[in-house]
Amino acid sequence: MNDFIYLVIFILLFLAELIYFKIADKYNIIDKPNHRSAHTQITLRGGGIIFPIAFILFAFLISMKQYIVIGPSERDF
């Protein structure tokens, strides 16, 4: 059951990444390549913001782990 919380965290972070990409596309947070760019296609910027958000979400969910009851606890046996 302990692995279930990690699966939930993974899914939440993946969804957060997809949501950010939609927001970045909507508000035109893009990098258009020029002669100094390493890339040749338009690229979304700011993807690194997911890492601090992931850390905060992970820390919050792990701290709440003791309050989340998914099934019988070890104390019930």
C-alpha positions as CSV (number, residue, x, y, z in Angstrom):
1,M,0.0,0.0,0.0
2,N,2.9,2.3,0.5
3,D,3.7,2.2,-3.2
4,F,0.2,3.5,-4.0
5,I,1.0,7.0,-2.7
6,Y,4.0,7.2,-5.1
7,L,1.7,6.2,-8.0
8,V,-0.7,8.9,-7.0
9,I,2.1,11.5,-6.8
10,F,3.4,10.4,-10.2
11,I,0.0,10.8,-11.8
12,L,-0.6,14.2,-10.2
13,L,2.8,15.5,-11.4
14,F,2.2,14.2,-14.9
15,L,-1.2,15.9,-15.0
16,A,0.4,19.1,-13.6
17,E,3.0,19.0,-16.4
18,L,0.3,18.6,-19.1
19,I,-1.7,21.5,-17.6
20,Y,1.4,23.7,-17.6
21,F,2.1,22.9,-21.3
22,K,-1.5,23.9,-22.1
23,I,-1.1,27.2,-20.2
24,A,2.3,27.9,-21.8
25,D,0.8,27.3,-25.2
26,K,-2.3,29.5,-24.5
27,Y,-0.3,32.4,-23.2
28,N,2.4,32.1,-25.8
29,I,5.3,31.2,-23.5
30,I,7.5,30.1,-26.3
31,D,11.0,30.5,-27.6
32,K,11.2,31.3,-31.3
33,P,14.6,30.2,-32.7
34,N,17.0,32.8,-34.1
35,H,20.5,32.6,-35.5
36,R,21.9,32.0,-31.9
37,S,19.5,29.3,-30.9
38,A,20.4,25.6,-30.6
39,H,16.9,24.5,-31.7
40,T,15.3,24.9,-35.0
41,Q,11.6,24.7,-34.0
42,I,9.4,26.7,-31.7
43,T,9.9,25.4,-28.1
44,L,7.8,25.9,-25.0
45,R,9.7,27.7,-22.3
46,G,9.5,27.4,-18.5
47,G,9.2,23.7,-18.2
48,G,11.6,23.7,-15.3
49,I,9.0,25.3,-13.1
50,I,7.5,21.8,-12.8
51,F,10.5,20.7,-10.6
52,P,9.9,23.1,-7.6
53,I,6.2,22.4,-7.9
54,A,6.9,18.7,-7.9
55,F,9.0,19.0,-4.8
56,I,6.4,21.0,-2.9
57,L,3.6,18.6,-3.9
58,F,5.7,15.6,-3.1
59,A,6.7,17.0,0.4
60,F,3.1,17.9,1.1
61,L,1.7,14.5,0.1
62,I,4.4,12.6,2.0
63,S,3.7,14.7,5.1
64,M,0.0,13.9,4.7
65,K,0.7,10.2,4.2
66,Q,0.0,9.4,7.9
67,Y,-3.5,10.8,7.6
68,I,-4.3,9.0,4.3
69,V,-5.9,5.6,5.0
70,I,-6.2,3.4,2.0
71,G,-6.9,0.1,3.6
72,P,-6.3,-1.8,6.8
73,S,-3.3,-0.5,8.6
74,E,-0.5,-2.6,10.1
75,R,-2.0,-1.9,13.5
76,D,-5.1,-3.8,12.6
77,F,-3.2,-7.1,12.3
